Amino acid sequence: MSHHHDDEFRLNSPEFNQLNKKLDRRRFLTKTSLGLGALAMGTLFGAEKIFGSSPDASPESAAKFEEEILKALPHIAPKAKRVVYLFMSGGPSQFETFDYKPKLVDLAGQNLPDSVRKGQRLTGMSANQSALPMVPSIYKFNQFGQSGTWISELMPHTAKVVDDLCIIKSINSEAINHDPAITFFQTGNQLPGRPSIGSWVSYGLGADNQNLPTFIVLVSKNGSKDQPLYARLWGNGFLPSKHQGVQFRSGKDPVLFLNNPEGYDGADRKEMLDYLSKLNQLQNETYGDPEVDARIAQYEMAYRMQTSVPEVMDTKDEPDEVFDLYGPDSRDSGTYAANCLLARKLLEKEVKFVQLYHQGWDNHGGLPKGIAQQCKNTDQATAALIIDLKRRGLLDDTLVIWGGEFGRTVYSQGKLTAEDYGRDHHPRCFTMWMAGAGVKPGISYGETDDFSYNIVKDPVHVHDFQATLMHLMGVDHERLTYKFQGRRFRLTDVHGKVVNDILT
């Protein structure tokens, strides 16, 4: 835009005149008093005492510090260019899936020994039970693959790709209830307000596709909504808003508010966005708020997404063989299977972080029937995603993750019969798996006791998992920080170590 047109816009814009109005008394005093006060303090005490070791601790230098950190990325050679995180919300039972405990058969109905529990706290749902009767899985396990890994009969498709998986049986967390536990996994803190993993990745590594968001979220429509999901789980927290996850939905509006309003066409939308961009740029010049830059970038991305989103959401050109691989649900938009297929398309488009949420794993009662349905809804498509990525040459630099926020207890909650039981929350030890870029295939890591109640070898804390994920993306989790309210924050807080034993 020429200077002439720019000046003309400023002269004829009431919005600009509002932004550029003369300072009123309050604003004048606020701005000048703070500036003069800082100057006086610096004169009296010296800048080093005010700002630290040197004047470089000013807000401007703090921003420069952040910029230098980002310039240094990736810190190490990345193994993974992109991540797909299959989050099984509600807490899948390790007993019915991956952590085979045959000795429990002889202990069925017996009370959990105090020597095993060791006084560990229970949830309010089972704390008042007079007994904690142990219950083995009613489902059979068999060994699969060259690794001879034990897998439940509920996961026949996953069993076929077991030699591609790194199964971690010793994941552990402190959070014993859903909201803090899932928030902890996604943000590194049990309290809301911190940036999610995908947002940290977006902030640190940026975008590889300028026409799609760096961080995209898909929520299954066919998972029972036993536990709610919150948009803050893929929120940007205190990072600039352009790094938040964008939820793609099934139906005619995959991204809310993306389509043109009724009566608008593409030219109208472009003219409106151009005018809005000019206003935002003027506001940025007036106030210097970095969030204005983020908002400008979001509007521009939204305009480009009007073309890119319908294209990537359309799977009608996929051959029948692909739908057969992912299962019949893959033809039904919004199901877990359809979302797995869509995730593969997004990864092909170089979207850096794709997160799928599938609810319904919170089996306090009726577990045998409930978990069988969950596995039926997810097993084939999960394995298909591994197969599909591998045959397209994408698995070598794509990290695939499967797991929930905690596991389940060895004892039954409530009613216990030979064919029906439930399990309570158990954060002390549970199972996840990773596959693909930089992860050793066909191994099991970590061990639990005969009750899958305590870890006996190679514990992996949630912060360790987060540190390892970031490492695979080329990020030193201790160096990627963001200054907020006077403190430098990071995903892993002050914890976490990379689990080198599972890395190639």
C-alpha positions in Angstrom: 0.0 0.0 0.0 1.5 3.4 -1.0 2.1 6.2 1.6 -0.5 8.3 -0.2 -3.2 5.6 0.3 -2.1 5.0 3.8 -2.4 8.7 4.7 -5.8 8.9 3.0 -7.0 6.0 5.0 -5.8 7.6 8.2 -7.5 10.9 7.4 -10.9 9.4 6.5 -11.0 6.7 9.2 -13.1 7.6 12.3 -11.6 4.4 13.9 -8.1 5.8 13.4 -9.1 9.1 14.9 -10.4 7.3 17.9 -7.1 5.4 18.2 -5.0 8.5 17.6 -7.0 10.9 20.0 -5.0 13.2 22.2 -3.9 11.7 25.5 -6.4 12.4 28.2 -5.2 13.5 31.7 -5.3 9.9 33.2 -3.4 8.3 30.3 -0.9 11.1 30.2 -0.2 10.8 34.0 0.0 7.0 33.8 2.4 6.9 30.9 4.7 9.8 32.0 4.7 9.0 35.8 5.8 5.5 35.2 8.5 6.5 32.8 9.8 9.4 35.0 9.6 7.2 38.0 11.7 4.5 36.4 14.2 7.1 35.3 14.4 8.6 38.8 14.9 5.2 40.4 17.6 4.4 37.9 19.4 7.6 38.7 19.2 7.1 42.5 20.2 3.5 42.7 21.8 2.6 39.5 20.4 0.5 36.7 22.1 -2.6 37.7 20.4 -2.7 41.1 17.0 -2.0 39.6 17.2 -4.3 36.6 19.6 -7.0 37.7 23.1 -7.6 36.6 22.7 -5.2 33.7 20.1 -2.9 32.0 19.5 -5.8 29.6 16.7 -7.0 31.9 14.3 -4.5 30.5 11.1 -5.7 28.7 12.7 -5.0 25.4 15.7 -7.2 26.2 13.4 -9.9 27.6 11.6 -10.0 24.3 15.0 -10.1 22.5 16.0 -12.9 24.8 12.9 -14.9 23.8 13.7 -14.2 20.2 17.2 -15.5 20.5 16.0 -18.7 22.1 13.6 -19.2 19.2 16.4 -18.5 16.7 18.4 -21.3 18.2 15.7 -23.9 17.5 15.9 -26.7 16.9 18.3 -27.1 19.7 19.3 -30.6 18.6 18.8 -32.6 15.4 15.0 -33.5 15.4 13.9 -37.0 14.7 10.2 -36.1 14.4 8.9 -33.4 12.0 5.3 -33.9 13.2 3.3 -35.5 16.0 -0.1 -37.3 16.1 -1.3 -37.8 19.7 -4.2 -40.2 20.2 -5.6 -39.2 23.6 -7.8 -41.9 25.1 -9.8 -39.6 27.5 -11.1 -41.2 30.7 -8.2 -43.5 31.6 -7.9 -46.9 29.7 -7.4 -49.9 31.9 -3.9 -51.4 31.5 -5.2 -54.7 32.8 -7.5 -55.3 29.7 -5.1 -53.9 27.2 -1.3 -54.1 27.6 -0.2 -55.0 31.1 -0.7 -58.7 31.4 -1.0 -60.0 35.0 -1.7 -63.7 35.0 -1.0 -64.2 38.7 -4.2 -62.3 39.5 -6.3 -65.2 38.4 -5.4 -67.1 41.7 -6.0 -63.9 43.8 -9.5 -63.1 42.4 -11.8 -61.7 45.1 -9.0 -61.4 47.7 -8.5 -58.0 49.3 -5.6 -55.8 48.1 -2.8 -56.3 50.6 -1.8 -53.3 52.7 1.8 -54.1 51.8 1.0 -53.3 48.2 -1.2 -50.3 48.7 1.3 -48.7 51.2 -1.2 -46.2 52.4 -1.6 -44.6 49.0 -4.7 -42.4 48.7 -7.9 -43.6 47.0 -10.5 -41.5 45.2 -13.7 -40.6 47.0 -15.5 -43.2 44.9 -13.8 -46.2 46.5 -12.3 -44.8 49.8 -15.5 -45.9 51.7 -15.5 -49.5 50.4 -15.3 -52.0 53.2 -13.0 -54.2 51.0 -10.9 -53.8 47.9 -11.4 -57.1 46.1 -8.8 -57.8 43.3 -10.1 -58.8 39.9 -8.2 -60.2 36.9 -9.1 -59.3 33.4 -11.7 -61.6 31.8 -10.0 -61.1 28.5 -7.2 -63.4 27.2 -3.7 -62.2 26.3 -1.4 -63.7 23.7 2.1 -62.9 22.5 2.6 -61.2 19.1 5.3 -60.2 16.8 9.0 -60.9 16.9 9.1 -59.1 20.2 6.7 -61.6 21.7 4.7 -58.8 23.3 1.6 -59.7 25.3 -1.5 -58.0 23.9 -5.2 -58.4 24.9 -7.6 -60.1 22.6 -9.5 -56.8 22.5 -6.8 -55.3 20.3 -6.2 -57.8 17.4 -5.3 -55.0 14.9 -2.9 -53.3 17.3 -1.3 -56.7 17.9 -0.4 -56.9 14.2 1.7 -53.7 14.4 3.2 -54.4 17.8 6.7 -54.6 16.4 6.4 -50.9 15.5 5.4 -49.9 19.1 7.4 -48.8 22.1 5.1 -49.8 24.9 5.8 -47.9 28.2 4.2 -49.6 31.2 5.6 -47.4 33.9 4.0 -44.0 33.2 3.0 -42.3 36.5 1.3 -39.1 37.7 0.2 -37.5 40.9 -3.2 -36.4 39.7 -6.0 -38.9 40.7 -9.0 -37.1 39.2 -9.8 -36.5 35.5 -9.7 -32.7 35.2 -6.3 -32.2 36.9 -4.9 -35.3 35.4 -5.7 -34.5 31.8 -4.7 -30.9 32.3 -1.4 -32.1 33.7 -0.7 -34.3 30.7 -1.6 -31.5 28.2 0.0 -28.5 29.9 2.4 -29.7 32.5 0.4 -28.4 35.4 -2.7 -29.6 37.2 -4.3 -26.1 37.3 -5.7 -24.5 34.1 -4.0 -21.6 32.4 -0.7 -23.0 31.1 -0.1 -23.5 27.3 -0.7 -27.0 25.9 1.9 -29.2 24.4 0.8 -28.4 20.8 1.0 -24.7 21.6 4.5 -25.0 22.9 5.5 -26.9 19.7 3.8 -24.2 17.6 5.5 -21.4 19.5 9.0 -23.0 19.4 9.0 -24.5 15.9 6.5 -22.5 13.9 4.6 -23.7 10.8 5.5 -25.9 7.9 2.3 -25.2 6.0 1.2 -21.5 5.9 -2.4 -22.4 4.8 -3.3 -24.6 7.8 -2.8 -24.2 11.6 0.3 -25.7 13.1 -1.8 -27.4 15.9 -5.1 -29.1 15.0 -7.5 -30.9 17.3 -10.1 -33.6 16.4 -12.7 -34.9 18.9 -14.5 -38.2 18.2 -18.3 -38.0 18.0 -18.6 -41.7 18.8 -16.9 -41.7 22.1 -19.3 -41.7 25.1 -19.1 -38.3 26.9 -18.6 -39.7 30.3 -16.0 -37.0 31.1 -16.0 -33.5 29.5 -13.3 -32.0 27.4 -12.4 -28.4 27.6 -11.0 -26.1 24.9 -8.3 -25.0 27.3 -6.7 -28.4 27.0 -5.5 -27.3 23.6 -5.3 -23.6 24.6 -2.4 -21.3 24.2 -2.4 -20.2 27.9 -0.1 -17.1 28.2 1.5 -17.7 24.8 0.3 -15.5 21.8 -3.1 -16.6 20.7 -2.0 -17.7 17.2 -0.5 -20.8 18.9 -3.7 -22.2 20.2 -5.1 -25.5 18.8 -7.8 -25.2 16.2 -10.6 -27.7 16.5 -11.8 -29.3 13.2 -15.3 -30.6 13.4 -17.5 -32.9 11.2 -20.3 -31.3 9.3 -20.6 -28.4 6.9 -18.6 -26.0 9.1 -15.4 -27.8 10.0 -14.0 -24.6 11.6 -16.4 -22.4 13.4 -16.9 -18.9 11.9 -14.6 -19.7 9.0 -17.2 -19.6 6.2 -18.5 -16.3 4.8 -21.6 -14.8 6.4 -24.8 -15.1 4.3 -24.8 -12.6 1.5 -21.0 -12.2 1.5 -18.7 -13.5 -1.3 -15.0 -13.9 -1.4 -14.3 -10.4 -2.7 -16.4 -8.9 0.1 -14.5 -10.9 2.7 -11.1 -9.9 1.3 -12.1 -6.2 1.3 -13.3 -6.4 4.9 -10.2 -8.3 6.0 -7.9 -5.8 4.3 -9.7 -2.9 6.1 -9.5 -4.8 9.4 -5.8 -5.4 8.9 -5.2 -1.7 8.4 -7.1 -0.9 11.6 -5.1 -3.5 13.5 -1.8 -2.2 12.1 -2.8 1.3 13.3 -3.6 -0.1 16.7 -0.3 -1.9 16.8 1.5 1.3 16.0 -0.4 3.1 18.7 -0.1 0.6 21.5 2.7 -1.8 20.5 0.7 -4.8 21.8 2.2 -8.0 20.4 -1.3 -9.7 20.6 -2.4 -7.4 17.8 0.2 -9.0 15.5 -1.2 -12.4 16.5 -4.7 -11.3 15.7 -3.6 -10.0 12.3 -1.9 -13.4 11.6 -5.1 -15.3 12.7 -7.3 -13.3 10.3 -5.0 -13.9 7.4 -4.8 -17.6 8.2 -8.6 -17.8 8.4 -8.8 -16.3 4.9 -6.4 -18.9 3.5 -8.2 -21.7 5.4 -11.4 -21.0 3.4 -9.7 -22.8 0.6 -7.4 -25.2 2.4 -9.8 -26.6 4.9 -12.5 -27.9 2.5 -9.8 -29.5 0.5 -8.2 -31.4 3.3 -11.5 -32.4 4.9 -12.7 -34.0 1.7 -11.9 -37.7 1.7 -14.1 -38.8 -1.2 -11.1 -39.3 -3.5 -9.6 -41.9 -1.1 -9.7 -45.4 -2.6 -11.9 -48.1 -1.2 -8.8 -49.9 0.0 -8.0 -47.0 2.4 -11.5 -47.0 3.9 -11.3 -50.8 4.3 -8.0 -50.4 6.1 -9.4 -47.9 8.6 -12.7 -49.7 9.0 -16.3 -49.0 8.1 -16.6 -46.0 10.5 -14.0 -44.2 8.5 -16.7 -43.3 6.0 -18.7 -41.6 8.7 -17.2 -38.1 9.3 -16.4 -37.3 12.9 -15.9 -40.8 14.1 -12.6 -41.9 15.6 -11.7 -43.9 12.4 -12.6 -41.0 10.2 -10.5 -38.7 12.3 -7.5 -41.1 12.1 -7.8 -40.9 8.3 -8.1 -37.2 8.4 -5.1 -37.0 10.7 -3.0 -38.8 8.1 -4.1 -36.2 5.5 -3.2 -33.4 7.8 0.2 -34.9 8.5 0.8 -35.2 4.7 0.1 -31.5 4.5 2.9 -30.9 7.1 0.6 -29.9 10.0 3.1 -30.2 12.9 0.8 -31.3 15.8 -2.4 -33.2 15.4 -4.3 -34.3 18.5 -7.2 -36.7 18.6 -9.4 -37.1 21.6 -11.6 -40.1 22.1 -13.8 -40.1 25.3 -15.4 -43.0 27.1 -12.7 -44.9 28.9 -13.8 -44.1 32.4 -15.1 -47.6 33.3 -16.0 -47.4 37.0 -18.7 -50.1 36.4 -19.5 -52.4 33.6 -15.9 -52.4 32.5 -15.8 -55.6 30.4 -18.6 -54.5 28.1 -17.5 -50.8 28.1 -13.9 -51.4 27.2 -14.7 -53.9 24.6 -16.8 -51.3 22.8 -14.1 -48.7 23.2 -11.5 -51.1 21.6 -13.9 -51.9 18.8 -14.3 -48.2 18.0 -10.5 -47.5 18.0 -8.3 -50.6 17.5 -8.6 -51.0 13.8 -8.2 -47.3 12.9 -5.3 -46.9 15.3 -3.4 -49.7 13.7 -4.4 -48.5 10.2 -2.8 -45.1 11.0 0.5 -46.8 11.8 0.3 -49.0 8.6 -0.7 -46.0 6.4 2.0 -43.7 7.7 4.6 -46.5 7.3 3.8 -47.4 3.7 3.8 -43.7 2.7 7.2 -43.2 4.2 5.9 -40.8 6.9 6.4 -43.0 10.0 10.1 -42.4 10.0 9.7 -38.7 10.9 6.2 -38.8 12.5 5.8 -39.5 16.2 2.6 -41.4 17.1 1.4 -41.4 20.7 -1.4 -43.4 22.4 -2.6 -43.1 26.0 -4.9 -41.5 28.6 -4.5 -39.5 31.7 -4.1 -42.4 34.2 -4.8 -46.1 34.5 -7.2 -48.2 36.6 -7.0 -50.1 39.9 -6.4 -53.8 40.4 -9.4 -53.9 42.7 -13.0 -53.6 41.7 -15.0 -50.6 42.4 -18.5 -51.5 43.5 -20.2 -54.6 42.3 -17.9 -57.6 41.5 -19.1 -60.7 39.6 -17.2 -63.1 37.4 -18.5 -61.3 34.3 -18.9 -57.7 35.5 -16.7 -55.3 37.5 -15.4 -51.8 37.4 -12.0 -50.2 38.2 -11.2 -46.9 39.9 -8.6 -44.3 38.8 -5.0 -45.3 39.3 -2.2 -42.8 38.6 0.6 -44.7 40.2 1.4 -46.8 37.1 -0.3 -47.1 33.7 0.6 -47.8 30.0 1.1 -45.6 27.0 2.8 -46.3 23.7 4.8 -44.4 21.2 5.8 -45.3 17.7 7.7 -43.8 14.8 10.3 -41.1 14.6 13.3 -41.8 16.9 11.6 -44.3 19.1 12.9 -47.9 19.5 10.3 -50.2 17.8 9.1 -53.5 19.2 10.1 -53.0 22.9 8.4 -52.8 26.2 9.8 -50.4 28.8 9.3 -50.2 32.5 7.7 -52.9 34.7 5.0 -52.9 37.3 4.4 -55.4 40.2 2.1 -58.4 40.0 -0.8 -56.1 40.8 0.1 -53.3 38.4 -0.2 -51.1 41.4 3.4 -50.0 41.9 6.4 -49.6 39.5 9.3 -51.9 40.1 11.6 -50.8 37.2 12.2 -47.7 35.0 9.5 -45.2 36.1 8.5 -42.6 33.5 6.8 -39.5 35.0 4.5 -37.4 32.9 7.1 -34.7 32.8 9.6 -37.2 31.5 7.2 -38.1 28.7 6.8 -34.4 27.8 10.6 -33.9 27.9 11.1 -36.9 25.6 8.4 -35.7 23.1 10.0 -32.3 22.9 13.5 -33.9 22.5 12.3 -35.9 19.5 11.0 -32.6 18.0 14.5 -31.1 18.4 13.7 -29.0 21.5 15.6 -29.0 24.8 12.7 -28.8 27.2 14.7 -26.8 29.7 15.6 -24.1 27.1 12.2 -23.4 25.5 10.7 -20.9 28.0 8.4 -17.9 27.9 8.4 -15.1 30.4 5.1 -14.4 32.0 4.3 -12.3 35.2 8.0 -12.1 36.0 8.9 -15.7 35.7 10.2 -17.9 32.9 7.8 -20.8 32.3 8.3 -24.1 30.4 6.2 -27.1 29.6 7.9 -29.3 32.2 8.0 -26.6 34.9 11.2 -27.5 36.9 11.1 -31.2 36.3 11.4 -33.8 33.6 14.2 -35.9 32.0 14.5 -37.4 28.6 14.0 -41.2 28.6 17.1 -42.0 26.5 16.6 -45.8 26.8 13.7 -45.8 24.4 15.3 -43.6 21.8 17.1 -44.9 18.7 
